[in-house]
Amino acid sequence: MAARAILHSIYSSSTTNKSSASDQTRNLIKKESVSASSDSKQRQKPNLKASSVAWTLNSYVETGQMVKALTLFQALKNAENFHWNVMIRGYTNNGQYEEAINFYYQMQNAGNLADNFTFPSVIKSCTKSLSFSQGLTIHGQIVKLGLPSDIYICNSLIAMYSKLGLLESAERLFLEMPIRETASWNAMMEGYVSNGEGLKSLSLFRKLQEDFGVKSDELGVLSALEACCLESLPKKGKEIHCHIIRKCFELEIKVLTTLLDMYCNCGEMVYAERLFSLMPKENVVVWNVMINGYVLSNQHEMAVALFMKMQESDIEQNAITMVNLLPSLTQLRTLSHGKSVHGTAIRRGLLPHLFLETALNVMYAKNGELRSAMLLFDIMPEKSLVAWNVMISAYVQNEKNLEAINIFLRLLMEQPLLKPDAFTISSIVPAYSELTSLPHGKQIHGYVFKLGFESNTLIQNSIIYMYARCGDLRDSSKVFDKILDRDVVTWNTIILAYALHGLGNNALDMFSDMKKLGFEPNESTFLSVLSACSVCGFIEKGWMYFDIMQKEHKINPQIEHYGCLVDLLGRSGDLEKTLEFIETMPVVPTSRIWGSLLTASRYNNNIQVAEFAAERIFDIDHDNTGCYVILYGLYADAARWEDAERVRSLMKENGLHRTRGTSFVELNCKTCSFAAGDRSHYEIDTIQLVLDILSMQIGENATTLVTRFNPQDIVSMKANLPCRHSVRLAVSFGLISSAVGTPVLVKKNIRICNDCHSAIKKISSFTGREIVVGDSSIYHHFNNGLCCCGDYW
């Protein structure tokens, strides 16, 4: 669409205004000639002077010298309609639309009535400046003056109403015209195309040829070809190609270029290449269209090759050439070539250029060069919403969620006139999901509602996942229930939401409902289902759905599906079978797969298998901190302190540090954070007192926990006792700071340890409160001494 818009802007011409202006000039000269022949000799000189002024004024306008034209106009004592009309036309053709409209009102105030030569230019200015109310007012004046049937005025009105999206009004005007010329049909066809009604435009083109016998010109053909692009109708485009040959339009470069663009946009690259080989190559637009065609058909190597050939042919590339080429360089991950294009654009003075800068931003962002992307973005003098969306999406995709949110907030503060669209919101909501802050999540949900996107399924799907990630499964379910136009992604998301919270039965019930309603499951659906089975330990059901996926739905399992199966086998405790399954998988195991085996080894206290799995992980990812931590824990549990110390030394040698456990509680829109042994909270004494009481009530004491510490570390162990872990402090604070009977929601940045998991189960039973703890794996729902994870996570 962008290429067609550029082509249209390059080739479009205002023939209606030009013809009406030239008619008026001839009429004035004819009028003055008649007047000169009938008047006395004393009257002849002033008329000749007036004629000279008229021609001079018209010359200034035609050459864009509006300052000189205005000076000459202001020197006239009695300006006639012609002079006013020339000035209005000049301002319109030079893009000074507000000045043209103001000049029209000055004309009225001066007592000169507008005529059929005035209104086409004024209406065009209203159209270009999107002055809808003024356009309606002027239309009313046209009716009052008895000019509603003037063919030039009607053509301009059709274009105005089409541009403003009022197709019904444009159609009514078109049908009520007593006489229609080719330009009238062209205006209506172009109106349909500009409003996305390609089929209607083609229907009108056919009627023009067959039913009314009106001869189409090249502008009509251009609209018909654009309609074929819009509706992806290459067969119809080929018919129009034949029409072009019959009418000898193939000699017109703009017709051939639009025809080439049609073939490219419809994916008919064989026809496009054949046409391109026959076309003259002096015009850069032809090369640009062909490069864009290769990009659209994912033939990125061909796009780059054509660009190189273009350079060899000494065709000077423009900004659009580079805009079209950059997506191919982005897909091919040729960052060096992308930087070369950037350098060329700077040397040739092509920057600033909004589209080119945005394309460069996309190239840098998708190659992970966020710093370069941000530097370019910051110096852009003009930033479109697309440019903002590119930056937000880039940071989210590179897991820079806080930075993405900051850019989003910058958009709202720095560009209040740019209203975020559906793409903006669908890009930023995942950042709030990863932030896992429920108050902030509710704020973005409220903003989505304010923007009127509550019925947008794509955004609502993101909101479902956002609430689930933030720990609020109830609101996640409420949003799902309110979606009327659900799609497969909606169902996948709610199934995954229940899986994240360890509610496997609910997830499988949703899957059954989905199938009953006729939705066809896809790869992501079964990944969500298998995740639910894995989290909840549904071993037999997991295998059943794995078979159903392959046999009934003909879906080939991906590495993620195999990962869920490895988790399930690990739960069964049969590590030998689990290892055999991994080694016979048709895909290469990833560190995630071996990590599942390592987790299973930890729960089965099998150090030998754990060491084997760790070796495989280090072969793939030697900086895997979690692997070191699990190994250290296994050795510590077995009192193999030398091995544990060796693991700790290896971490130090590799510059790795164990992530410090931090837990968060959100109350009254405030977030309180806790770390092990932390005493910075203003209520820490009360928190620890309550925690000590709870530890006593659940039968926990320090001596039972000392065995997990190296005897050399006994001196410093007090601050690291499980009873002082961050999640315990956060739970204690949540219990004393929230209303009795309400759930307590705590989030932890790393996996919750076995001791804390066991203790919180007992605390939930003793207090009669639901305690929800989200760690790096899932959300643990503790109720009446039980956890939804079944003590395996």
SVG drawing of the C-alpha trace seen along z (x, -y; Angstrom):
<svg xmlns="http://www.w3.org/2000/svg" viewBox="-30 -58 68 105">
<polyline fill="none" stroke="black" stroke-width="0.4" points="0.0,0.0 2.9,-2.4 4.4,-1.8 1.1,-2.4 0.6,-5.6 4.1,-6.8 3.4,-6.0 0.1,-7.8 1.7,-10.9 4.4,-10.9 2.1,-10.5 -1.3,-12.0 -2.4,-15.2 -5.2,-17.6 -6.5,-17.7 -9.9,-19.0 -8.5,-22.1 -6.1,-22.7 -8.8,-22.5 -11.2,-24.7 -8.5,-27.3 -7.4,-27.3 -11.1,-27.6 -11.5,-30.6 -8.4,-32.3 -9.6,-31.9 -13.0,-33.2 -11.5,-36.3 -9.3,-37.0 -12.2,-36.5 -14.4,-38.8 -11.7,-41.5 -11.2,-41.1 -14.9,-41.6 -15.0,-44.5 -11.9,-46.1 -13.5,-46.0 -16.7,-47.6 -15.3,-50.4 -13.7,-53.7 -10.0,-54.1 -9.6,-55.7 -10.8,-52.3 -8.4,-50.1 -5.2,-50.7 -6.7,-49.8 -8.1,-46.5 -4.7,-45.6 -3.1,-46.4 -5.7,-44.3 -5.0,-41.4 -1.3,-41.7 -1.9,-41.7 -4.0,-38.6 -1.4,-36.8 1.4,-37.9 -0.7,-36.9 -1.4,-33.5 2.3,-33.1 3.3,-33.7 0.8,-31.2 1.8,-28.5 5.5,-28.8 4.7,-28.8 5.7,-32.4 2.8,-33.1 4.5,-36.0 4.8,-37.9 1.3,-36.9 -0.1,-38.2 1.8,-41.5 0.4,-41.9 -3.1,-41.0 -3.1,-43.5 -2.1,-46.2 -5.3,-45.7 -8.0,-48.3 -10.9,-46.2 -10.0,-42.5 -12.4,-40.5 -13.5,-36.9 -10.8,-35.7 -8.0,-37.2 -9.6,-35.7 -9.9,-32.3 -6.3,-32.4 -5.1,-33.1 -7.2,-30.4 -6.1,-27.9 -2.4,-28.9 -2.6,-28.4 -4.3,-25.0 -1.8,-23.7 1.1,-24.8 -0.3,-23.0 -1.3,-26.1 -4.8,-24.9 -5.7,-27.0 -4.7,-30.2 -6.8,-29.0 -9.9,-28.6 -9.2,-32.0 -8.9,-33.7 -12.3,-32.2 -13.9,-33.8 -12.1,-37.1 -13.6,-36.9 -17.1,-36.6 -16.5,-39.5 -15.3,-41.7 -18.7,-41.1 -17.4,-38.8 -19.7,-35.8 -17.9,-32.5 -18.6,-30.7 -18.1,-27.3 -14.4,-28.1 -13.9,-28.9 -15.4,-25.9 -13.2,-23.0 -10.1,-24.6 -11.8,-25.4 -13.2,-22.0 -9.8,-20.4 -8.3,-22.5 -11.0,-21.4 -10.3,-17.8 -6.5,-18.0 -6.8,-19.8 -9.5,-17.4 -11.8,-20.4 -15.0,-18.5 -17.2,-21.1 -16.0,-23.8 -16.5,-21.4 -20.1,-20.8 -20.7,-24.6 -19.2,-25.2 -21.4,-22.4 -24.4,-24.2 -23.4,-27.5 -23.0,-25.6 -26.6,-24.4 -27.8,-28.0 -26.0,-29.4 -27.6,-26.8 -24.4,-25.1 -24.9,-21.6 -24.9,-20.0 -21.7,-21.5 -19.6,-18.6 -16.2,-20.0 -17.8,-20.9 -19.4,-17.4 -16.1,-15.7 -14.4,-17.7 -17.2,-16.9 -17.0,-13.2 -13.3,-13.3 -13.9,-15.2 -16.5,-12.9 -14.5,-9.9 -11.4,-11.2 -13.4,-11.9 -14.7,-8.3 -18.3,-9.3 -18.7,-6.9 -22.5,-7.0 -22.6,-10.7 -20.0,-10.4 -22.1,-7.6 -25.3,-9.7 -23.6,-12.7 -22.3,-10.4 -25.6,-8.8 -27.5,-12.2 -25.1,-13.8 -27.1,-14.5 -23.9,-14.2 -20.8,-12.2 -17.5,-12.5 -14.5,-10.2 -13.1,-12.2 -16.3,-11.6 -16.0,-7.9 -12.3,-8.1 -13.1,-10.2 -15.6,-7.6 -13.3,-4.6 -10.5,-6.3 -12.8,-7.0 -13.7,-3.3 -10.0,-2.3 -9.0,-4.9 -11.7,-3.4 -10.7,0.2 -13.6,1.1 -11.6,2.6 -14.4,4.8 -16.8,1.8 -14.1,-0.1 -13.6,2.9 -17.3,3.2 -17.5,-0.5 -14.6,-0.1 -16.5,2.8 -19.7,0.7 -17.7,-2.2 -16.5,0.1 -19.6,2.3 -22.8,0.6 -22.1,-3.1 -19.6,-3.0 -17.4,-5.7 -13.8,-5.5 -11.5,-5.0 -8.3,-7.0 -5.1,-6.1 -6.3,-7.4 -9.2,-4.9 -6.8,-2.1 -4.6,-3.1 -7.5,-3.0 -8.5,0.4 -5.0,1.8 -4.8,0.4 -8.1,2.2 -6.6,5.5 -3.7,4.9 -6.1,4.2 -8.2,7.3 -5.3,9.5 -6.9,10.4 -4.1,11.2 -6.5,12.7 -8.5,9.5 -5.2,7.6 -4.2,9.7 -7.4,8.8 -6.7,5.1 -3.2,5.7 -4.9,6.9 -7.1,3.8 -3.9,1.7 -2.4,3.3 -5.6,2.9 -5.9,-0.8 -2.1,-1.4 -1.6,-2.5 1.5,-0.4 3.5,-3.4 2.7,-5.3 5.4,-4.6 3.1,-5.4 0.6,-2.8 3.3,-0.2 4.8,-0.9 1.4,-0.5 0.9,2.7 4.3,3.9 3.3,3.0 0.0,5.0 1.9,8.1 4.4,7.7 1.6,7.2 -0.3,10.1 2.7,12.4 3.0,12.9 6.7,12.4 7.2,14.4 4.9,11.9 6.5,9.0 10.0,10.1 8.9,10.5 7.3,7.0 10.3,5.5 12.7,6.9 10.7,5.1 10.3,1.7 12.7,-1.2 15.0,-1.3 15.8,-5.0 13.1,-5.6 14.1,-4.8 10.4,-4.1 10.4,-1.0 13.4,0.4 11.9,-0.5 8.6,1.4 10.6,4.5 12.7,4.5 9.6,4.2 8.0,7.1 10.9,9.4 10.5,8.3 6.8,9.0 7.4,12.5 10.1,13.2 12.8,13.4 15.2,11.3 18.4,12.5 16.8,11.4 15.9,8.0 19.5,7.4 20.8,8.7 18.5,6.3 19.7,3.5 23.3,4.3 22.4,4.4 20.7,1.0 24.0,-0.4 25.9,1.1 23.4,-0.6 24.2,-4.0 20.6,-4.5 20.6,-6.9 18.8,-5.4 16.4,-7.5 15.0,-7.2 12.2,-4.9 14.8,-2.5 16.4,-2.1 13.0,-1.8 12.1,1.1 15.5,2.8 15.9,2.6 13.3,5.3 15.4,7.8 18.6,6.8 16.7,7.2 15.4,10.7 18.9,11.8 20.4,10.4 23.1,8.6 23.6,5.8 26.8,4.6 24.9,4.0 22.2,2.2 24.7,-0.1 26.2,-0.7 22.7,-1.8 22.4,-4.1 25.8,-5.6 24.8,-6.1 21.6,-7.8 23.6,-10.2 26.2,-11.0 23.5,-11.6 21.5,-13.9 18.5,-11.6 17.9,-12.1 15.8,-13.2 13.2,-11.1 10.4,-9.6 9.9,-6.4 13.6,-5.7 14.4,-6.4 11.6,-4.1 12.9,-1.3 16.4,-1.8 15.0,-1.6 13.3,1.7 16.5,3.1 18.6,2.1 15.9,3.4 15.5,6.8 19.2,7.3 19.3,6.6 21.1,3.3 18.8,1.4 21.4,-1.2 21.8,-2.2 18.0,-2.1 17.5,-4.4 20.2,-6.9 18.5,-7.2 15.1,-7.4 16.1,-10.2 17.4,-12.4 14.4,-12.0 12.9,-15.4 9.5,-13.9 8.2,-10.7 5.2,-8.9 3.1,-6.4 4.7,-3.7 8.2,-4.8 7.1,-4.7 5.5,-1.3 8.7,0.1 10.7,-1.0 8.2,0.3 8.0,3.7 11.8,3.9 12.4,3.5 9.7,6.0 11.0,8.6 14.5,8.2 13.1,8.6 13.8,5.0 10.3,4.6 10.9,1.6 12.6,-0.3 9.6,0.5 7.2,-0.8 9.3,-4.0 9.1,-4.5 5.4,-4.0 5.1,-6.6 7.3,-9.0 4.8,-8.6 1.9,-9.6 3.7,-12.6 5.7,-13.9 3.2,-13.2 -0.3,-13.9 -1.8,-14.2 -0.6,-10.7 -3.3,-8.3 -1.9,-4.8 -3.5,-2.2 -4.2,1.5 -0.6,2.3 0.8,0.1 -1.4,1.6 -0.8,5.2 2.9,4.5 3.1,2.9 0.7,5.2 3.2,8.1 5.7,5.8 3.3,5.3 2.8,9.1 6.5,9.6 6.6,6.8 4.0,8.9 2.8,5.9 -0.9,6.2 -1.6,2.5 0.2,1.5 -1.6,4.2 -4.9,2.9 -3.9,-0.6 -3.1,0.5 -6.3,2.5 -8.2,-0.7 -6.4,-2.6 -7.3,0.0 -10.9,-0.4 -10.6,-4.2 -9.2,-3.9 -12.2,-1.7 -10.3,1.5 -12.4,3.6 -13.8,5.5 -10.4,6.1 -9.8,9.8 -6.0,9.6 -5.6,7.1 -8.0,8.9 -6.0,12.1 -3.0,10.2 -5.0,8.9 -6.0,12.4 -2.3,13.5 -1.3,10.3 -3.6,10.9 -2.5,14.6 1.1,13.6 0.4,10.9 -1.2,13.6 -4.9,12.6 -6.5,15.6 -10.0,14.4 -9.7,11.2 -8.1,13.3 -11.1,15.5 -13.5,12.5 -11.9,11.0 -12.2,14.3 -15.9,14.6 -16.5,11.1 -14.9,11.8 -17.6,12.4 -15.5,13.0 -13.1,15.6 -10.4,17.2 -8.0,20.1 -5.5,17.8 -8.1,16.8 -8.6,20.5 -4.9,21.2 -4.3,18.2 -6.9,19.2 -5.7,22.8 -2.2,21.6 -3.4,19.2 -4.9,22.1 -1.7,24.1 0.4,21.2 -1.7,21.4 -1.4,25.2 -5.2,25.7 -4.8,28.6 -8.3,29.8 -9.7,26.4 -7.3,26.1 -8.3,29.5 -12.0,28.6 -11.4,25.5 -9.7,27.6 -12.8,29.8 -15.1,26.8 -12.9,25.4 -13.3,28.6 -17.0,28.8 -17.4,25.3 -15.7,26.3 -12.3,24.6 -9.4,26.6 -6.4,26.9 -3.0,25.9 0.6,26.4 0.2,23.7 -3.0,25.3 -1.3,28.6 1.7,26.9 -0.7,25.2 -2.5,28.5 0.7,30.5 2.0,27.7 -1.1,28.1 -0.5,31.9 3.1,31.3 2.5,28.8 -0.2,30.9 1.4,34.3 -1.2,35.8 1.2,38.4 -1.3,40.6 -3.4,37.7 -0.2,36.0 0.7,39.0 -2.9,39.3 -2.9,35.7 0.5,36.1 -0.9,39.0 -4.1,37.1 -2.0,34.2 -0.1,36.4 -2.8,39.0 -6.0,36.9 -4.7,33.5 -1.6,34.4 0.6,32.0 4.3,32.8 5.7,32.2 8.2,29.5 11.0,29.2 8.6,27.5 6.2,30.4 8.9,32.9 10.0,30.7 6.6,31.2 6.9,34.9 10.3,35.0 8.8,33.1 6.0,35.7 8.5,38.6 10.6,36.9 7.6,36.8 7.1,40.5 10.6,41.0 11.8,43.3 15.0,41.4 16.3,44.2 13.2,44.1 13.4,40.3 17.0,40.4 16.1,43.0 13.3,40.8 15.6,37.7 18.2,39.7 15.6,41.1 13.8,37.8 13.8,36.8 15.0,33.3 18.3,32.2 17.8,31.7 18.2,28.2 19.4,27.0 15.8,26.7 15.3,30.4 18.4,31.4 17.3,29.0 14.0,31.0 16.1,34.1 18.2,32.2 15.1,31.1 13.8,34.7 17.2,35.9 17.0,33.3 13.6,34.6 14.8,38.2 18.1,37.4 20.0,39.0 23.3,37.2 24.7,39.5 22.0,38.6 22.1,35.0 25.8,34.8 25.2,36.3 22.4,33.8 24.6,30.9 27.4,31.9 25.0,31.8 23.8,28.4 27.3,27.0 28.1,28.2 25.3,26.0 25.2,23.2 28.2,23.0 26.9,19.9 23.7,21.5 23.6,20.3 20.6,22.4 22.4,25.6 25.2,24.7 22.7,23.9 20.8,27.2 24.1,29.2 25.2,27.3 21.9,28.1 22.2,31.8 25.7,32.0 24.7,30.0 21.7,32.3 24.1,35.3 26.6,33.6 29.2,33.8 30.8,30.5 33.9,30.8 31.8,31.3 29.6,28.4 32.6,26.2 33.9,27.2 30.7,26.1 30.9,22.8 34.5,22.3 33.5,23.0 30.9,20.3 33.4,17.8 35.9,18.8 33.2,18.2 32.2,14.9 28.7,16.2 26.7,15.1 23.7,16.7 20.7,14.5 19.7,13.0 16.2,14.1 13.8,11.2 10.1,11.4 7.4,8.7 4.0,7.9 1.7,5.4 -0.8,3.7 -2.7,0.5 -0.9,-0.2 2.4,0.0 5.1,2.6 7.1,3.8 10.2,5.9 12.1,8.3 15.4,10.1 16.8,12.8 17.9,11.3 16.7,7.9 15.8,5.5 15.1,2.3 11.3,2.5 9.8,0.1 7.7,3.0 10.5,5.6 10.3,6.3 6.6,7.0 7.1,9.1 9.8,11.2 7.8,11.6 4.8,12.9 7.1,15.2 8.7,16.6 5.2,17.3 4.2,19.1 7.4,21.1 6.6,22.3 3.0,23.1 4.0,25.3 6.7,27.1 9.7,25.7 13.0,25.0 16.4,23.9 18.2,27.2 16.3,29.1 17.7,26.7 21.3,26.5 22.3,29.8 22.0,28.2 24.8,25.8 28.5,26.4 30.0,26.6 32.5,23.8 29.5,21.5 27.7,22.0 28.8,18.6 27.0,16.8 24.1,19.2 21.6,17.4 20.7,14.7 20.3,17.5 18.0,19.8 14.9,20.7 12.8,19.1 14.4,15.8 14.0,16.3 12.5,13.4 9.3,15.3 8.6,16.0 9.1,12.3 6.8,11.3 4.1,13.8 4.2,12.6 3.9,9.0 1.0,9.9 -0.9,11.7 -0.7,8.8 -1.3,6.1 -4.4,7.5 -8.0,8.1 -8.8,11.4 -10.1,13.9 -8.5,12.3 -5.8,14.1 -2.2,13.1 -0.3,12.7 3.5,12.8 5.9,12.9 9.5,14.3 12.1,13.8 13.6,17.3 12.3,20.8 10.9,21.2 13.0,23.6 11.7,26.9 11.7,25.7 9.7,22.6 7.3,24.5 6.6,27.0 6.4,24.2 3.9,22.1 1.6,25.1 1.4,25.5 1.0,21.7 -2.0,21.7 -3.5,24.5 -2.9,22.8 -4.1,19.3 -7.0,20.5 -5.9,18.1 -5.2,18.8 -1.6,17.9 -0.5,17.5 3.2,17.4 4.5,16.9 8.0,18.0 10.1,18.5 8.1,21.7 4.4,21.3 2.0,19.7 1.6,21.9 -1.8,21.8 -1.6,22.9 -4.9,23.8 -5.6,25.9 -2.1,27.3 -2.0,28.3 -0.3,26.8 -1.7,27.0 1.7,28.1 1.5,31.4 5.0,30.7 6.7,30.9 7.9,27.7"/>
</svg>
